[in-house]
Amino acid sequence: MILRALTWLYAGAGFLIMASMVIYILFTGVPNLSASLFAWTYTTDNVSMMPAIINTVLITVLTLAVSLPIGIGAAVYLEEYAPRESRFVSLVSVAAETLAGIPSIVFGLFGMLLFVTRMHLGLSLLSGVLTLAVLVLPLVLRTAQEALRAVPDSMREASYALGAGKLRTIFKVLLPQAAGGIFSGILLASGRIAGESAALIYTAGTLAKPAFDLMSPGATLSVHMYKLLNEGLYMPQASAVAVVLLVLCIIMNLGQMLICKKMTKGSIA
């Protein structure tokens, strides 16, 4: 009885905190939304966020395109090929958990030293993508590992008994069954990518211009909002940017959830 009451209490407290944050963002930001904030070209008069919206979508898609194959592939190897009790698996697991707890500013400095300076990529969208790929890779790896580990061994054995090989079992049985857990990791990674600012300031730059070229710099919505808040002259516009960033994250998450449901239904059918 006491544990149930505590569970409801903590769940309610978490919901109230989250709801109050969302309400505050909407209450302070929605009245400051205007058409000038969505102009194609940024100026000091309109402080348009449209270039930042484009850069946010680009950097999210490209980062997922880089990190997902590596993270999911590594998880498949660690769970299905490597001995589970080996030192190598333990070492990778500890390294992934350690990297997941490192502040993003450290990844930003790492990306600046490696990608921007050492590899001579400069402040560019590509430097930001590679830095964020390293940042979210532990998250993708661990969630994919847990999702694959949750699939019962009986499904593997049944697939082998029907004559399917290792690779066919992985792609036809294990990955479809683990799709829900894997997509949960993708949702978390997408949210962190879209809301990241510290790692991108030193790698992708703060230029308010669409970065259609991978070698050109560009600010995302979170960096754009940080820049407006840091200047202290555009506080209402920064509140409006927070609303758009919140809505954009919700849209991306809903889209990925729909894709996950369709993939899960397809695998069951």
C-alpha positions in Angstrom: 0.0 0.0 0.0 2.8 2.4 0.9 4.8 1.5 -2.2 1.8 2.0 -4.4 1.1 5.4 -2.8 4.8 6.4 -3.3 4.7 5.3 -6.9 1.6 7.4 -7.6 3.1 10.3 -5.7 6.4 10.3 -7.7 4.6 9.7 -11.0 2.2 12.6 -10.3 5.1 14.8 -9.4 7.0 14.0 -12.6 3.9 14.6 -14.6 3.2 17.9 -12.9 6.8 19.1 -13.5 6.7 18.1 -17.2 3.2 19.7 -17.6 4.3 22.9 -15.9 7.3 23.2 -18.2 5.2 22.7 -21.3 2.6 25.2 -20.1 5.2 27.8 -19.3 6.9 27.4 -22.7 3.5 27.7 -24.5 2.3 30.6 -22.3 5.4 32.7 -22.8 6.2 31.7 -26.4 2.9 31.5 -28.3 2.1 35.2 -28.0 5.5 36.1 -29.4 5.1 34.0 -32.6 5.0 36.2 -35.7 5.3 35.8 -39.5 8.7 37.6 -39.5 10.2 34.8 -37.4 9.6 32.4 -40.3 11.2 34.5 -43.0 13.6 32.7 -45.3 16.5 35.1 -44.7 17.8 36.0 -41.2 18.3 39.7 -40.4 18.8 41.5 -37.2 15.3 42.9 -37.5 13.3 39.7 -37.9 15.8 37.3 -36.2 14.2 34.6 -38.4 14.4 31.0 -37.1 13.7 29.4 -40.5 17.4 28.7 -41.3 17.7 27.1 -37.8 14.6 24.9 -38.5 16.1 23.7 -41.7 19.5 23.0 -40.1 17.8 21.2 -37.2 16.0 18.8 -39.5 19.1 18.3 -41.6 21.4 17.6 -38.7 18.9 15.2 -37.0 18.3 13.1 -40.1 22.0 13.0 -41.0 23.1 12.2 -37.5 20.6 9.3 -37.3 21.8 8.1 -40.7 25.3 7.9 -39.3 24.7 6.6 -35.8 21.9 4.1 -36.3 23.7 1.6 -38.6 26.8 1.7 -36.4 24.9 1.4 -33.1 22.4 -1.2 -34.1 25.1 -3.2 -36.0 27.3 -3.1 -32.9 24.4 -4.2 -30.7 23.6 -7.2 -33.0 27.3 -8.3 -32.9 27.6 -8.0 -29.1 24.3 -9.8 -28.5 24.3 -12.4 -31.2 27.9 -13.1 -32.2 30.2 -12.2 -29.4 30.3 -14.4 -26.2 28.0 -12.6 -23.7 30.4 -13.2 -20.8 33.5 -12.1 -22.6 35.7 -9.3 -21.4 35.2 -7.5 -24.7 31.5 -7.3 -24.3 31.9 -6.1 -20.7 34.4 -3.5 -21.7 32.2 -2.1 -24.5 29.2 -2.0 -22.2 31.1 -0.1 -19.5 32.5 2.3 -22.1 29.0 2.9 -23.6 27.6 3.6 -20.1 30.5 5.9 -19.3 30.2 7.9 -22.5 26.4 8.3 -22.0 27.1 10.2 -18.8 29.7 12.6 -20.1 28.5 16.2 -20.5 27.8 17.3 -24.0 30.3 20.2 -23.8 33.1 17.5 -23.6 31.9 16.0 -26.9 31.8 19.5 -28.3 35.5 20.1 -27.4 36.3 16.6 -28.7 34.6 17.4 -32.0 36.3 20.7 -32.3 39.8 19.2 -31.7 39.2 16.1 -34.0 36.8 17.1 -36.7 37.1 20.8 -36.9 40.9 21.2 -36.3 42.7 17.8 -36.9 40.6 16.6 -39.9 40.3 20.2 -41.2 36.5 20.1 -41.7 36.2 23.5 -40.1 32.9 24.8 -38.5 30.5 22.9 -40.7 27.4 20.8 -40.7 29.5 17.7 -41.2 31.5 18.4 -38.1 28.3 18.8 -36.1 26.8 15.6 -37.5 29.9 13.5 -36.7 30.1 15.0 -33.2 26.5 14.3 -32.5 26.8 10.8 -33.9 29.5 10.1 -31.4 27.4 11.6 -28.7 24.2 9.5 -29.3 26.0 6.3 -30.3 26.2 4.9 -26.7 22.4 5.6 -26.3 21.5 3.8 -29.5 23.9 1.0 -28.7 22.6 0.3 -25.2 18.9 0.6 -26.1 19.3 -1.7 -29.1 21.2 -4.2 -26.9 18.5 -4.2 -24.3 15.8 -4.6 -27.0 17.6 -7.6 -28.5 18.2 -9.1 -25.1 14.5 -8.9 -24.3 13.6 -11.2 -27.3 13.1 -14.7 -25.9 15.7 -17.3 -26.8 12.8 -19.6 -27.8 12.2 -17.4 -30.9 15.8 -17.9 -31.9 15.6 -21.6 -31.4 12.4 -21.9 -33.3 13.9 -20.0 -36.2 16.9 -22.2 -36.3 14.7 -25.3 -36.0 12.8 -24.2 -39.2 16.1 -24.1 -41.1 16.8 -20.3 -41.0 20.4 -19.2 -40.7 21.9 -16.8 -38.3 21.6 -13.7 -40.5 18.1 -14.5 -41.6 17.0 -15.0 -38.0 18.5 -11.6 -37.1 16.7 -9.7 -39.9 13.4 -11.7 -40.0 12.9 -12.5 -36.4 15.0 -10.6 -33.9 15.1 -7.1 -35.3 11.3 -6.9 -36.0 10.6 -8.2 -32.5 13.0 -5.7 -31.0 11.8 -2.8 -33.2 9.8 -1.2 -30.3 12.8 -1.0 -28.0 15.1 0.1 -30.8 12.7 2.9 -31.8 12.5 4.0 -28.2 16.2 4.6 -28.4 15.8 6.4 -31.7 13.2 8.7 -30.1 15.5 9.6 -27.2 18.4 10.1 -29.6 16.3 12.4 -31.8 15.2 14.5 -28.9 18.8 14.9 -27.7 20.0 15.8 -31.2 17.3 18.4 -31.7 17.9 19.9 -28.2 21.7 19.9 -28.3 23.5 23.2 -28.3 26.8 22.9 -26.4 28.3 20.3 -28.8 27.2 22.3 -31.9 28.5 25.7 -30.9 32.1 24.5 -31.3 31.5 22.3 -34.3 28.6 23.5 -36.5 28.9 27.1 -35.6 26.2 29.8 -35.0 25.7 31.1 -38.5 22.0 31.9 -39.2 21.9 30.4 -42.7 20.6 27.1 -44.1 23.5 24.7 -44.4 22.6 22.9 -47.5 26.3 22.3 -48.1 27.8 19.8 -45.6 30.9 21.9 -45.4 29.2 25.2 -44.5 28.3 26.2 -40.9 24.8 26.6 -39.6 22.9 27.1 -36.3 20.2 24.7 -35.1 17.1 25.9 -33.2 18.7 25.2 -29.8 21.9 27.1 -30.8 19.7 29.9 -32.3 17.7 30.2 -29.0 20.9 30.2 -27.0 22.3 33.0 -29.2 19.2 35.1 -28.8 19.2 34.6 -25.0 22.9 35.3 -24.7 22.5 38.6 -26.6 19.7 39.6 -24.2 18.0 41.7 -26.9 15.5 39.2 -28.2 14.0 37.5 -25.1 10.4 37.3 -26.6 11.7 35.8 -29.8 13.8 33.3 -27.9 10.5 32.2 -26.1 8.9 31.7 -29.5 11.8 29.6 -30.7 11.3 27.4 -27.6 7.7 26.7 -28.7 8.8 25.8 -32.3 11.5 23.5 -31.0 9.0 21.8 -28.7 6.5 21.3 -31.5 9.2 20.1 -33.9 10.3 17.5 -31.4 6.7 16.3 -30.9 6.2 16.1 -34.7 9.4 14.1 -35.2 8.6 11.7 -32.3 5.0 11.2 -33.5 6.3 10.4 -37.0 8.8 7.9 -35.7 6.1 6.3 -33.5 3.9 5.8 -36.5 6.7 4.2 -38.5 7.4 1.9 -35.6 3.8 0.9 -35.4 3.6 0.1 -39.1 6.9 -1.9 -38.9 5.6 -3.8 -35.8 2.3 -4.7 -37.5 4.1 -5.7 -40.6 6.4 -8.1 -38.7 3.5 -9.6 -36.8 1.5 -10.1 -40.0 
